[in-house]
Amino acid sequence: MAENDAAPTLPKKCGPYISSVTSHGMNLVIRGVVLFFIGVFLALVLNLLQIQRNVTLFPPDVITSIFSSAWWVPPCCGTASAVIGLLYPCMDRHLGEPHKFKREWSSVMRCVAVFVGINHASAKVDFANNIQLSLTLAALSIGLWWTFDRSRSGFGLGVGIAFLATLVSQLLVYNGVYQYTSPDFLYVRSWLPCIFFAGGITMGNIGRQLAMYECKVIAEKSHED
């Protein structure tokens, strides 16, 4: 009896499927793929809004087939979305500041809806001048961060993303890849950083939620095992 009590309890062995799904590397790949396709979908929707308003000018056949002349836009946005969505939870862990504000999918969906609304406003709402439009979108973008994020890391990454994305856009326009109608901020529109900032916050929230969901699933499976 004493020998039986002293014998160590061996952990249950997980099957190959559970082991592969709960591995950190596989989960990163899965999250990256999901974020990539979300970014591609949002790029297609938002790009069509800008084209309909003649904010951006691509070759004429882009209207009939968005995958023809502007084929590089969705993959680039998808890749950027994957990087941003994976970077946000990584920064939260690195800084030791786990993001706990409004952590549910309904909040994430509302954040996406507000982001689409901000982009729609930039394409559809007429303002007296670009300065008024830029200030309005800046206020809306900061309001999006305050409503759905409120973290210092989220704000800092959003500003950094807006700066880098605007710089890349300036270089692309300078090299003739595409152009903006009535540019007022060097080669692009002055409200563009606001869109990038709001997009970074949105994809960051999606990435954080996916990371939290992954941790919850792994914890449940570990508890079952």
Solvent accessible surface area in square Angstrom, and as a share of the most:
residue,aa,sasa,rsa
1,M,180,0.80
2,A,78,0.60
3,E,148,0.66
4,N,112,0.57
5,D,105,0.54
6,A,83,0.64
7,A,58,0.45
8,P,113,0.71
9,T,131,0.76
10,L,148,0.73
11,P,120,0.75
12,K,147,0.62
13,K,196,0.83
14,C,50,0.30
15,G,34,0.33
16,P,123,0.77
17,Y,156,0.59
18,I,46,0.24
19,S,53,0.34
20,S,47,0.31
21,V,37,0.21
22,T,35,0.20
23,S,47,0.30
24,H,102,0.46
25,G,45,0.43
26,M,87,0.39
27,N,14,0.07
28,L,61,0.30
29,V,91,0.52
30,I,82,0.42
31,R,12,0.05
32,G,12,0.11
33,V,74,0.42
34,V,57,0.33
35,L,0,0.00
36,F,60,0.25
37,F,127,0.53
38,I,50,0.25
39,G,3,0.03
40,V,27,0.15
41,F,129,0.54
42,L,16,0.08
43,A,9,0.07
44,L,36,0.18
45,V,54,0.31
46,L,18,0.09
47,N,18,0.09
48,L,71,0.36
49,L,28,0.14
50,Q,17,0.08
51,I,12,0.06
52,Q,121,0.54
53,R,94,0.34
54,N,92,0.47
55,V,6,0.04
56,T,12,0.07
57,L,69,0.34
58,F,31,0.13
59,P,67,0.42
60,P,120,0.76
61,D,69,0.36
62,V,3,0.01
63,I,110,0.56
64,T,121,0.70
65,S,49,0.31
66,I,21,0.11
67,F,129,0.54
68,S,49,0.32
69,S,34,0.22
70,A,0,0.00
71,W,159,0.56
72,W,54,0.19
73,V,18,0.10
74,P,4,0.02
75,P,51,0.32
76,C,74,0.44
77,C,51,0.31
78,G,0,0.00
79,T,75,0.44
80,A,48,0.37
81,S,9,0.06
82,A,15,0.12
83,V,88,0.51
84,I,22,0.11
85,G,0,0.00
86,L,50,0.25
87,L,67,0.33
88,Y,0,0.00
89,P,8,0.05
90,C,60,0.36
91,M,52,0.23
92,D,8,0.04
93,R,137,0.50
94,H,146,0.65
95,L,87,0.43
96,G,57,0.54
97,E,60,0.27
98,P,90,0.57
99,H,15,0.07
100,K,161,0.68
101,F,58,0.24
102,K,83,0.35
103,R,51,0.19
104,E,72,0.32
105,W,94,0.33
106,S,62,0.40
107,S,3,0.02
108,V,8,0.04
109,M,106,0.47
110,R,117,0.43
111,C,1,0.00
112,V,26,0.15
113,A,63,0.49
114,V,61,0.35
115,F,15,0.06
116,V,41,0.24
117,G,38,0.36
118,I,4,0.02
119,N,4,0.02
120,H,78,0.35
121,A,19,0.15
122,S,7,0.05
123,A,0,0.00
124,K,78,0.33
125,V,73,0.42
126,D,111,0.58
127,F,71,0.29
128,A,88,0.69
129,N,73,0.37
130,N,36,0.18
131,I,120,0.61
132,Q,85,0.38
133,L,11,0.05
134,S,17,0.11
135,L,120,0.60
136,T,50,0.29
137,L,1,0.00
138,A,33,0.25
139,A,66,0.51
140,L,80,0.40
141,S,2,0.01
142,I,88,0.45
143,G,31,0.30
144,L,2,0.01
145,W,37,0.13
146,W,138,0.48
147,T,53,0.31
148,F,13,0.05
149,D,1,0.01
150,R,109,0.40
151,S,21,0.14
152,R,186,0.68
153,S,11,0.07
154,G,0,0.00
155,F,76,0.32
156,G,43,0.41
157,L,31,0.16
158,G,0,0.00
159,V,73,0.42
160,G,32,0.31
161,I,27,0.14
162,A,9,0.07
163,F,138,0.58
164,L,108,0.54
165,A,26,0.20
166,T,11,0.06
167,L,84,0.42
168,V,79,0.46
169,S,7,0.04
170,Q,15,0.07
171,L,97,0.48
172,L,55,0.27
173,V,19,0.11
174,Y,144,0.55
175,N,107,0.55
176,G,62,0.59
177,V,65,0.38
178,Y,27,0.10
179,Q,97,0.43
180,Y,18,0.07
181,T,38,0.22
182,S,81,0.52
183,P,66,0.41
184,D,67,0.35
185,F,86,0.36
186,L,137,0.68
187,Y,94,0.36
188,V,0,0.00
189,R,29,0.11
190,S,33,0.22
191,W,3,0.01
192,L,10,0.05
193,P,35,0.22
194,C,18,0.11
195,I,14,0.07
196,F,53,0.22
197,F,15,0.06
198,A,0,0.00
199,G,12,0.12
200,G,1,0.01
201,I,0,0.00
202,T,0,0.00
203,M,10,0.05
204,G,0,0.00
205,N,10,0.05
206,I,3,0.01
207,G,0,0.00
208,R,4,0.01
209,Q,6,0.03
210,L,24,0.12
211,A,8,0.06
212,M,60,0.27
213,Y,117,0.45
214,E,20,0.09
215,C,79,0.47
216,K,103,0.44
217,V,39,0.22
218,I,50,0.25
219,A,62,0.48
220,E,93,0.42
221,K,52,0.22
222,S,71,0.46
223,H,166,0.74
224,E,132,0.59
225,D,66,0.34
